[in-house]
């Protein structure tokens, strides 16, 4: 799994050492904030003044200005146009931070400091706009801007070797005035946990279909889960076992049996709260992991097959969610995840329209279109989850449970 940049937090701009960063990304609402007669705004306004004089649009979008007073001499001003209109929400913060950090990266920065100016009190009056986790959202935006796909990372390593700059960022200094160190550490813990899960999902979901076959997806999840407390991993590869327990997946994947590297598998992830007495819900999550979807005998034509390596994003998202939950050590929930991975291939042993196959629950299923493989690969895992919930009820469990696909 990709390595996150080192994140350092500061509750005051004065704590930021010039040598620790090579750019400052300032995110703020309202251009008039730069005219405040206090540090660091006075230095920033002095750097911005020549540009403001010649550009009436200055301050309305992301801009890079030279500023000797900041590390690297790079000052990126990334304004938020508004946060208190009736259609505004915390995504405005996300967009501004992501755009600002992306501009710093384009300028050559690898160790930016992200300065978050205080939000106006008026945000609390916006209906249905929750800004309570705006610092986490801002940090997630910076991390998203820094992400490099698995394909690109491996290409850089293969072509440049030890000299490869694999990641976009080495570190991030997060500066938020008037927030305690504890608040900032808590925000970093949550944001990095979420980002760890998100990057796992992205690495698998957007990989080359040969790079992320069913077995390789399972290996990637296993490697990520190994370092997550409370998260247990299991993979089922045996075709006879899959035929018995997940017959619809088995039949959907039949054409892939010609090559063992494309055989199907089922990945199971179990997360248990470190504090069982605090568990309020047991979630059962089922993910569709079709690593490539040709449509089978109901073949996709006219170029519509392009991009079907992403037909596994459901399973990738579930795996990422489980990893993020484990990294946060969430106490209020238990998770049981079943991820069905297959390649929906075409060949002499393909599943055929007009076939009738039996599901795990003993229900007959008439095949009309083999390109509807998603419901086939998930039906038996859903049935398994239902069986487990009912068995827990019989055993006396009163913890609410729900199944999501």
BELPEDA-V781485 format. One record per run of one state. SS is the DSSP state (h for helix, s for strand, l for the rest). FROM is the first residue (numbers start at 1). LEN is the number of residues. If there is no record, write none. Layout:
# BELPEDA-V781485
SS:FROM:LEN + SS:FROM:LEN
This chain:
# BELPEDA-V781485
l:1:5 + s:6:5 + l:11:2 + h:13:3 + l:16:2 + h:18:3 + l:21:2 + s:23:7 + l:30:1 + h:31:5 + l:36:5 + h:41:14 + l:55:8 + s:63:4 + l:67:4 + h:71:3 + s:74:7 + l:81:10 + h:91:16 + l:107:5 + s:112:5 + l:117:4 + h:121:5 + l:126:8 + h:134:13 + l:147:3 + h:150:14 + l:164:7 + s:171:6 + l:177:4 + h:181:25 + l:206:8 + h:214:12 + l:226:5 + s:231:6 + l:237:2 + h:239:7 + l:246:1 + h:247:6 + l:253:1 + h:254:5 + l:259:1 + h:260:3 + l:263:2 + s:265:7 + l:272:4 + h:276:3 + l:279:2 + s:281:13 + l:294:14 + h:308:3 + l:311:2 + h:313:16 + l:329:4 + s:333:12 + l:345:11 + s:356:3 + l:359:5 + s:364:3 + l:367:6 + h:373:22 + l:395:5 + s:400:5 + l:405:1
